[in-house]
Amino acid sequence: MAWLQVYRRAEKSALRVELNYTRRENIEKMKEKLEPLGLREGEHFTVTWLGEEKVGYLRLLKEGIIELAYVAKHGPEPQRLEAAELLNHLRRRAEEKRAEVLEKLEELIREGEEKGMARLVGRTFEVELEAGNRM
């Protein structure tokens, strides 16, 4: 089982989410969970191996939290549910920390949810009505 650490670094006001595992197989399983949701290593999360690459940790970057929130709000059904489940897990863990950790997490989640709205602004849509009229 992973040891999930969610904390906010005071000096940079950054939220850091780390999933620390004792076995390589568990890190690979988490990668296999994140990649189908559209998260990419190096862009949304990083993996660091220690020693002989048998132990390491996976760090979910702020871009990853934003993307998870976008998928949870706007993604297709199976991915939306999986992303929402991961975000709920992060929320529960953040609640165990200081209030500002949860606040920062919620801020990133809102940013991801609103990301979908920004993609629609300025677009023109053609809608066909039942009567055959066009808008």
Secondary structure by P-SEA (a helix, b strand, c coil): ccbbbbbbcccccbbbbbbccccaaaaaaaaaaaaaacccccccbbbbbccccccbbbbbcaaaaaaaaaaaccccaaaaaaaaaaaaaaaaaaaaccaaaaaaaaaaaaaaaaaaaaaaccbbbbbbccccccc
